[in-house]
Amino acid sequence: MASGPPSHASTIIEEPRVERRAGKEGDADLEDPDNDETILVEFSENDPLNPMTWSGLYRWYVTMVGGVLVLNATFASSAPSGVIPQMMEQFGMGTEVATLTISLFTAGYCIGPILWGPLSEQFGRRPIFIVTFFVYTGFQVGCALSKNTASILVFRFLGGAFAAAPLTNSGALLGDIWDARTRGRAMVIFAVTPFAGPALGPTVAGWIATAGVTWRWLFWVLTIFAGVCFLAILFTLPETYAPTILASKARKLRNDTGDKRYRAKSEIDEVSFAQLVQNVVAKPFKILFAEPMLIVVTLYTSFLSGCLYLLFEAYPIVFSEGHHMDAGVSGLMFLPIFIGGVLGVLIYLVFFEPRYEKLVELHAPEPVPAESRLEMTMLGAPLFAISFFWFGWTSYPSISYWSPMLAGGMMGLGIFCIFLSLFNYVIDTYLFVAASALASLTVFRSLFSGAFPLFARQMFDAMNPRWASTLLGFVAILLMPTPFVFRKYGPYLRSKSKYVPVLVKPAMPAMTEA
């Protein structure tokens, strides 16, 4: 069976390959002055250092850790929504300023991925996870101890910037340890957490708000969650990025043998400081604006994220004000969104994953075209659009709250299908620069996530929930053709891209062939 497009870790060699390379300036510490041959260090067959050869159980553990890190970051983004009234009372905040506790955290996401994605490709995944989560935990403590509005807003923004690391790097981590054939199941974890966290945050915060304890307890809970994740990273999460692992292997060989010719490819392809800065800051945007497919995926997922965070303002209007629910019960209204995502997981595992396995067999020995990942978006796009009309036109106080609440379940299912499908599509398409591609995507998703709550209440108050939801539903309809267009023209667009690592056959089998 084909294993799909090769990843960084998929080059398998029995013994280190020797390449004759001319020495270059600055290589004196790594080159033997009496011999200009370089021994290129790569993975041998069944090399235990190769993340692709780790046991399935261990790779699933690493996958779960990566998923929990994303859940942590997204849970923290929405959690303050349940205690905003308490913070407004203590600090004298207005509604718009109080909403900034959510918007500034997601605004921090915009800065984080610009750094953490490309830096992980320079220094490895593990160091970035360790540093960012250590600092992020500290900022959670700062929020819990804040004495005024300014301090809590600053700590929320900075916390979001450091919490953003897993939003890009956890997805890239999956590309490090799973091949294209097996990555789909692992991506389920990564796809469900970006909206499971925001859906669960208000639920927990709502019950803290009604438990008779101070709002600071919410941030102590977030601190404990972040601290546990930091310890899990520090003691259990290995390095998964193949170039970093090979560089470490080469250094060990040089130290053990005294032979300075052992070098990893990443050491040979050294970059100047200016190039490093360009890679870190400009690379995600350079990829984004050069890739029409990535631009469209970014706009689509950004709209989804914005709509999800908009609900933190819309739901209180419908359920707290319209149906007179307290914060605890109102927070429960977000649970169907999460349940819809869980239903999406089951649909994927029962239907779409077996179909993908058949496509692997059908295309062997060629890799499966990335467009095969788009089928779930074809299902999720109409569900997402319909859910807004359902939610909006059953939001009257005279109609049972069960109806708009269940509309959230359809919305969660639609969001999950679109996220999982498009994340897989991006990783399969831009495998070698997946972290940077996801970084650019995350920046704009975060902009929309932070901006939508700022105008949500004004829009829902001015237009009422019916017509505000209708407007969002029509925008979702305009985006619905995206997967169908990509399915037809995606192979051609990928063939013109300089960032696609492997050219695949331009033909897609008919859906009935699987």
Stockholm file with secondary structure:
# STOCKHOLM 1.0

chainA/1-514         MASGPPSHASTIIEEPRVERRAGKEGDADLEDPDNDETILVEFSENDPLNPMTWSGLYRWYVTMVGGVLVLNATFASSAPSGVIPQMMEQFGMGTEVATLTISLFTAGYCIGPILWGPLSEQFGRRPIFIVTFFVYTGFQVGCALSKNTASILVFRFLGGAFAAAPLTNSGALLGDIWDARTRGRAMVIFAVTPFAGPALGPTVAGWIATAGVTWRWLFWVLTIFAGVCFLAILFTLPETYAPTILASKARKLRNDTGDKRYRAKSEIDEVSFAQLVQNVVAKPFKILFAEPMLIVVTLYTSFLSGCLYLLFEAYPIVFSEGHHMDAGVSGLMFLPIFIGGVLGVLIYLVFFEPRYEKLVELHAPEPVPAESRLEMTMLGAPLFAISFFWFGWTSYPSISYWSPMLAGGMMGLGIFCIFLSLFNYVIDTYLFVAASALASLTVFRSLFSGAFPLFARQMFDAMNPRWASTLLGFVAILLMPTPFVFRKYGPYLRSKSKYVPVLVKPAMPAMTEA
#=GR chainA/1-514 SS CCCCSCCTTCCBCSSCEEEECCCCTTCTTTSBTTBCEEEECCBCTTCTTCGGGSCHHHHHHHHHHHHHHHHHHHHHHHGGGGTHHHHHHHHTCCHHHHHHHHHHHHHHHHHHHHHHHHHHHHHCHHHHHHHHHHHHHHHHHHHHTCCSHHHHHHHHHHHHHHHTHHHHHHHHHHHHHCCTTTHHHHHHHHHHHHHHHHHHHHHHHHHHHTTTSCTHHHHHHHHHHHHHHHHHHHHHCCCCCHHHHHHHHHHHHHHHHCCTTEECHHHHSCCCHHHHHIIIIIHHHHHHHHCHHHHHHHHHHHHHHHHHHHHHHHHIIIIIITSCCCHHHHHHTTHHHHHHHHHHHHHIIIIIHHHHHHHHHHHTTSCCCGGGGGHHHHHHHHHHHHHHHHHHHTCSTTSCTHHHHHHHHHHHHHHHHHHHHHHHHHHHHSGGGHHHHHHHHHHHHHHHHHHHHHHHHHHHHHHHHHHHHHHHHHHHHHHTTHHHHHHHHHHHHHHTCSSCSSCCCSCCCCGGGC
#=GC SS_cons         CCCCSCCTTCCBCSSCEEEECCCCTTCTTTSBTTBCEEEECCBCTTCTTCGGGSCHHHHHHHHHHHHHHHHHHHHHHHGGGGTHHHHHHHHTCCHHHHHHHHHHHHHHHHHHHHHHHHHHHHHCHHHHHHHHHHHHHHHHHHHHTCCSHHHHHHHHHHHHHHHTHHHHHHHHHHHHHCCTTTHHHHHHHHHHHHHHHHHHHHHHHHHHHTTTSCTHHHHHHHHHHHHHHHHHHHHHCCCCCHHHHHHHHHHHHHHHHCCTTEECHHHHSCCCHHHHHIIIIIHHHHHHHHCHHHHHHHHHHHHHHHHHHHHHHHHIIIIIITSCCCHHHHHHTTHHHHHHHHHHHHHIIIIIHHHHHHHHHHHTTSCCCGGGGGHHHHHHHHHHHHHHHHHHHTCSTTSCTHHHHHHHHHHHHHHHHHHHHHHHHHHHHSGGGHHHHHHHHHHHHHHHHHHHHHHHHHHHHHHHHHHHHHHHHHHHHHHTTHHHHHHHHHHHHHHTCSSCSSCCCSCCCCGGGC
//
